[in-house]
């Protein structure tokens, strides 16, 4: 059974696809890349930061080489194109829709968006040493979404993995849905400039046991805001405070991280933590300027704390994917936490190329800000005002159904979010305001 990406399991090629005689041979380039992956890559099952275009997720179909032999350069071309339909609950149309007006909370008319095309070239300089890049194109812009040097080597029974470059923190994981969990939105989905080193090993009966341990040093990322909904192109005002994409800004400081993962057969336990300091620009100044109640909290003018840590437990076998995780963080005097639990099951229908499986998926997602209703200087952090939606607590129930339309290349999934926000301030006798904020979406995605 293939490796899972999202709730999708790669469908093995059906027997009828192969001709009865003289089957096509695998290209020398693909064979060389596979051999290098086995010799210089981490041992099978030893986890590393999630890479949506790794060979485990997307086998190399299109490979160019500049010659023969082990020292020849090899360039694998991979990519993804996705089209999404969004329908946010509530009345749309003239007088109701706006991307910025806080009265209307964003675009409520159903829309279809090209969520983007990603080209992911993978250049092998020598076996075990790659340059990986993700180029992201949308109707509005083009940018380098990620690029890094990737080195892998073996010393005795231990596998080593080194990364230097621009990509998300190594706590990132497969989102298993169109909309990522709020913990990912807040802490690890945006890329950073970092260097990481990890070691791993498989052992025990049938290599059923394994561990990975790693360290990371990165340039700190600025604070910003990210939407609770899945569409980042049509943003409203229902956002959460999040670590934004890494960039150059005044006062930036290092962020140090550690990660460890222990696996036994089909289950795994992972822990991670990151610590650093907020700068004034895009850090403590952002907190004071964007959260109206933040300056009234004791210590808000001097506290530069920036840390987040968490753990996750997962199981993947027999078509079942299950995961629970919890994350907590501190940004200045702001204390936040998030937790989610998700499960999916791959129901195999047949071995053909078209609609070979159905994959139902469900996730329960929590996001909380500690002591947000405490009153300081006559003011609380939380407010039901839409301009202060980043101070709210959220509970999101996501349910979806997907199917691989054609082999592992074309996938279709449909999801629905039931979103509950808690914005009441009982300590000040301020009632909460409920909003119709649920979302239906469908995605057709090509990955090669």
FIKOL-435441 format. One record per residue (C-alpha): x, y, z. Coordinates in steps of 0.2 Angstrom, whole numbers, plus 5000, padded with zeros to 4 digits. Layout:
BEGIN
XYZ;...
//
This chain:
BEGIN
500050005000;500750174995;501150315007;499750435012;499650615007;498250705014;496850575016;497450504999;498350344997;499350314982;498450184971;499650044965;499750024946;498449894941;499049734933;498149774917;499149924914;500749824910;500849744893;500949554892;502649554884;504149664884;503649774899;504449944898;506049954908;506250084921;507350234915;509150234921;508850404929;507450344939;508450184944;509850294949;508850404960;507950264968;509650184972;510350344979;508750364990;509050184997;510850205000;511050385006;509250425012;508650395029;508150215033;506350165028;505150225041;506250345050;505350515050;505950685045;505050845041;503650825030;504050865011;502550855000;503650824985;504850694992;505050534982;503950444995;502550564991;502850594973;503850464963;504950544950;504150524933;505150654923;507050644926;508450734915;510250684917;511850764910;512750604907;512950424914;513850364929;513650404948;514250574947;513050634933;511850774938;510050724938;508550844938;506850774943;505350884938;503750874949;502250984952;500551024958;499051114951;497451134962;495751214958;494551244973;492751294975;492351384991;490651424998;490751525015;489051525025;488051685024;487251795012;488351864998;488151984983;488052174982;488052254999;488652105008;490352055000;492052125004;493752075007;494152205020;492552275027;492352215045;490452225044;490352095030;491751975037;492451945019;491751865003;490151765005;489751734987;490351564981;491851564971;493151454962;494951494963;496551434956;497451404972;499051394963;500351294953;501851234961;503451174951;504651074962;506251034953;507450924963;509250934957;510450784963;512150854963;512850684969;512050544977;511450604994;511650784990;510150874983;509551054980;507651054982;506551204977;504651244976;504151384965;502451444968;501351534955;499651604957;498651724947;499351874957;501151834960;502551714958;503851674972;505051544979;504051454992;505451344998;507251304993;508651215003;510151105002;509750925007;511150805012;511050625018;512350505023;512650355034;513950315047;513750135054;511950105058;511550285060;510750395046;511050575045;510050715037;510650895035;509551035028;510151215025;508951335017;507151415017;505751295021;504451265035;505151215052;505551035054;504051005066;502851015050;501750865046;500650805032;498950915034;497950765028;496550885022;496351045012;496251155027;497751125039;497451115058;497451285067;499051235076;499951225059;499251385053;499851475069;501551395071;502351295057;501551315040;502551465035;504351445029;505951505038;507751515035;508551375045;509851245047;509451075054;510350915058;509450745062;510050565065;508950415064;509050225065;507950075063;508149915074;507249775082;506349625074;506049665056;506649845059;504949875068;505750005080;506550175076;507050345082;507450515075;508150655084;508650825077;509151005081;508751165072;509351345072;508351475062;508051655060;506551715069;504951735059;503851895061;502151895068;500651915057;498851855054;498251705045;496451655041;495451525050;494651475033;495551375020;495651515006;497151635009;496751724992;495051784998;495351835016;494051905028;494351965045;494151805055;496051775058;497251705071;498951775076;500251675067;502051665063;502251735046;503451685032;505251725036;505951895030;507252025034;506752145048;507552245062;508052155078;507751975071;508451845083;508851665082;507551525085;508251365092;507251195090;507351015094;506350865088;506250685093;505150545086;505050365092;504150235082;503550055085;502749955071;501450065064;501350195079;502350345082;502650475096;503450635092;503950785103;504650955098;505051125105;505651295099;506251445108;506951625104;506451805107;505251925099;505952085091;505052245093;504752265074;503452125069;503452065087;503052155103;502552305093;501352205082;500552125098;500252305105;499652375089;498452235083;497752175100;496852315108;496852235125;498652175125;499552335131;498452335147;499152155152;500552155165;502252145158;501752175140;502952315137;504552215142;504152025139;504951965122;504651775125;504451675109;504251485111;503151345106;503151155109;502051005107;501850825105;500850705093;500450525093;499950435076;499550265069;499550215051;499050045045;497749935037;497050085028;496850185044;497650355048;497450425066;498250565074;498150675090;499250815094;499350965106;500351125105;500651265117;501551435114;502051595122;502151765113;502651905124;501351885139;500151805127;499851615131;499051505118;498651325115;497951215101;497451025099;496750925086;496250745083;495950665066;495550495058;495350435040;495050265032;495450215014;494050105008;494850014993;493549984979;494649904965;496349894957;495950004942;496550174937;494950264940;494150304956;494950154965;494550204983;493550314994;494350405009;493250485023;494050605034;493650695051;494550815062;494150905078;495151055080;495351175096;496251345098;496251435114;497051595122;497351585140;496551715152;495851815137;494351865148;495451925163;495152115166;496652225168;496552415169;494652395165;494952305149;495052125143;496052045129;494551965121;493252075112;491752025101;492252155089;492652085072;494252195071;494852085087;494351915080;496251865083;495751865102;494351735100;494351545104;493951435090;493251255089;493251175071;492451015066;493050965048;492250815039;492750765021;492750635008;494050604994;494450494980;495950464968;495150504952;496550444941;497950344948;498950444960;498950594948;497250664949;496250684966;494650754971;494050794989;492550884997;492650955014;491451045026;492051155041;490851185056;491651335065;491151395082;491951545090;491951605108;492051785109;491051825125;491851925140;490851865155;491951965167;491352125159;489552065156;489852075137;488851945128;489651845113;489151865095;488851715084;489351725066;488851615051;490551565047;490551375041;491351335024;491051205011;492451174998;492951054985;494651034977;495250954961;497150924962;498450864949;500150804956;501550734946;
//
